[in-house]
Amino acid sequence: METSNVYTAVIAISDPGAAVAARQIVHKHGQFEIVREVPNAVMAVDSCRILRPDLLVLGDDSPGLRGSEVVGEIRHESPDTHIVMIATYDPKHLKSIPEVYLAVSLSDPDSLADALSAVATVKEHPEAVAAPERRRIDRRLKQDWSKVFAERRRDGRRDHGYDVDVDVD
């Protein structure tokens, strides 16, 4: 790619083989510098809070809390981070998560490369994001996520390795 912009990336994938594959694809793409690799979604939240990366490649199969369970908190902590969610096989269920920028599968390596190109394009040309999409994202960012996550922590829901349904008004 002929561009001078290099963006920061964090990879948070628990499976070592998938993490290596994602690392190779990100490195080969050339527009992203990997600044940290972590093995789970909880550490991804901390990494995004501290580093504020341009890109987070997040696996959904993380032990403890799944990647799909922490995307709201990540968006709250680092609103400018684009999240590309990695599914082991089929990413269809991840596409319904509003905070996820793109959902891809490592079974199709080109899908991650295409996702990286899309993130780089949006970083270079923020006006490329459709206005209704931007308004929807802004609305979500204004929600007080700290109250949502404080309630989850208070109830001890964060310490369990299973899905918990939460009703938030």
C-alpha positions as CSV (number, residue, x, y, z in Angstrom):
1,M,0.0,0.0,0.0
2,E,1.3,3.4,-0.9
3,T,0.5,5.5,2.1
4,S,2.4,7.2,4.9
5,N,-0.2,6.6,7.6
6,V,0.5,3.8,10.0
7,Y,-2.2,3.0,12.6
8,T,-1.9,1.2,15.9
9,A,-3.5,-2.2,16.5
10,V,-4.1,-4.5,19.5
11,I,-4.8,-8.2,18.9
12,A,-6.9,-10.0,21.6
13,I,-7.4,-13.6,20.6
14,S,-7.1,-16.5,23.0
15,D,-6.3,-19.3,20.6
16,P,-2.6,-19.2,19.9
17,G,-2.9,-20.4,16.3
18,A,-5.6,-17.9,15.5
19,A,-3.5,-15.1,17.1
20,V,-0.5,-16.0,14.9
21,A,-2.7,-16.0,11.8
22,A,-4.2,-12.6,12.7
23,R,-0.8,-11.2,13.5
24,Q,0.6,-12.3,10.1
25,I,-2.4,-10.8,8.2
26,V,-2.1,-7.5,10.1
27,H,1.7,-7.4,9.6
28,K,1.4,-8.2,5.9
29,H,-1.3,-5.5,5.4
30,G,1.3,-2.9,6.3
31,Q,-0.8,0.0,7.5
32,F,-1.1,-1.2,11.1
33,E,1.6,-1.5,13.8
34,I,0.7,-4.1,16.5
35,V,1.4,-2.4,19.8
36,R,0.1,-5.1,22.1
37,E,-1.2,-8.7,22.0
38,V,-3.3,-10.0,24.8
39,P,-4.9,-13.5,25.3
40,N,-8.4,-12.5,26.5
41,A,-11.2,-9.9,26.2
42,V,-10.7,-8.5,29.8
43,M,-7.1,-7.6,29.0
44,A,-8.3,-6.1,25.7
45,V,-10.5,-3.6,27.7
46,D,-7.4,-2.6,29.7
47,S,-5.2,-2.3,26.7
48,C,-7.7,-0.1,24.9
49,R,-8.1,2.1,28.0
50,I,-4.4,2.6,28.2
51,L,-3.2,2.6,24.5
52,R,-6.3,3.9,22.7
53,P,-5.4,2.0,19.5
54,D,-6.9,2.7,16.1
55,L,-7.8,-1.0,15.7
56,L,-8.7,-3.9,17.9
57,V,-8.8,-7.3,16.5
58,L,-10.9,-9.2,19.0
59,G,-11.6,-12.9,19.2
60,D,-15.1,-13.9,20.4
61,D,-13.9,-17.2,21.9
62,S,-12.1,-15.6,24.9
63,P,-12.2,-17.6,28.2
64,G,-14.2,-15.9,31.0
65,L,-15.9,-13.0,29.2
66,R,-16.4,-13.4,25.5
67,G,-15.3,-10.7,23.2
68,S,-18.9,-9.9,22.3
69,E,-19.6,-9.2,26.0
70,V,-17.0,-6.5,26.4
71,V,-17.4,-4.5,23.2
72,G,-19.6,-1.9,24.8
73,E,-17.1,-1.3,27.5
74,I,-14.3,-1.0,25.0
75,R,-16.3,1.5,23.0
76,H,-16.8,3.5,26.2
77,E,-13.1,3.4,27.1
78,S,-11.7,4.0,23.7
79,P,-14.5,5.4,21.4
80,D,-12.2,6.0,18.4
81,T,-11.0,2.3,18.3
82,H,-12.5,0.3,15.4
83,I,-13.3,-3.2,16.5
84,V,-12.9,-6.1,14.1
85,M,-14.4,-9.2,15.7
86,I,-13.0,-12.5,14.8
87,A,-15.2,-15.6,14.7
88,T,-13.6,-19.0,14.6
89,Y,-16.0,-20.3,11.9
90,D,-19.1,-18.2,11.1
91,P,-19.2,-14.5,11.9
92,K,-23.0,-14.1,11.3
93,H,-23.9,-13.9,15.0
94,L,-21.4,-11.2,15.6
95,K,-22.7,-8.9,12.9
96,S,-25.7,-8.0,15.0
97,I,-23.5,-6.4,17.7
98,P,-23.8,-2.7,17.1
99,E,-20.3,-1.7,18.5
100,V,-18.5,-4.1,16.2
101,Y,-17.2,-2.3,13.1
102,L,-16.8,-5.5,11.1
103,A,-17.1,-9.2,11.9
104,V,-14.9,-11.7,10.0
105,S,-13.8,-15.3,10.1
106,L,-10.3,-16.6,10.1
107,S,-11.4,-19.4,7.9
108,D,-11.4,-16.8,5.2
109,P,-8.1,-14.8,5.6
110,D,-9.1,-12.4,2.9
111,S,-12.0,-11.2,5.0
112,L,-9.6,-9.9,7.7
113,A,-7.4,-8.2,5.1
114,D,-10.5,-6.5,3.6
115,A,-11.6,-5.4,7.0
116,L,-8.1,-3.9,7.7
117,S,-8.4,-2.0,4.4
118,A,-11.8,-0.7,5.3
119,V,-10.6,0.5,8.8
120,A,-7.6,2.3,7.2
121,T,-9.9,4.0,4.7
122,V,-12.2,5.2,7.4
123,K,-9.3,6.4,9.4
124,E,-7.9,8.3,6.4
125,H,-11.3,9.7,5.3
126,P,-13.7,9.9,8.4
127,E,-16.3,11.6,6.1
128,A,-16.7,8.2,4.4
129,V,-18.8,7.0,7.3
130,A,-22.4,7.5,6.5
131,A,-24.1,10.2,8.5
132,P,-26.9,8.0,9.9
133,E,-24.3,5.4,11.0
134,R,-22.3,8.2,12.7
135,R,-25.4,9.4,14.5
136,R,-26.2,5.9,15.7
137,I,-22.6,5.5,17.0
138,D,-22.7,8.9,18.7
139,R,-26.0,7.9,20.5
140,R,-24.4,4.7,21.8
141,L,-21.3,6.6,23.0
142,K,-23.5,8.9,25.0
143,Q,-25.0,6.1,27.0
144,D,-23.6,5.9,30.5
145,W,-21.7,2.6,30.1
146,S,-20.0,3.1,33.5
147,K,-23.4,2.5,35.2
148,V,-24.0,-0.6,33.1
149,F,-20.7,-2.1,33.9
150,A,-20.7,-1.0,37.6
151,E,-24.1,-2.9,37.9
152,R,-22.6,-6.0,36.3
153,R,-19.6,-5.9,38.6
154,R,-21.7,-5.3,41.7
155,D,-23.9,-8.3,40.9
156,G,-20.8,-10.4,40.3
157,R,-21.8,-11.1,36.7
158,R,-18.3,-10.3,35.5
159,D,-16.7,-13.2,37.3
160,H,-18.6,-16.0,35.6
161,G,-17.7,-17.8,32.5
162,Y,-21.2,-18.0,31.1
163,D,-23.5,-15.6,29.3
164,V,-25.8,-13.4,31.4
165,D,-28.8,-11.6,30.0
166,V,-28.9,-8.0,31.2
167,D,-31.9,-5.6,30.8
168,V,-30.7,-2.0,30.6
169,D,-33.1,0.9,30.0
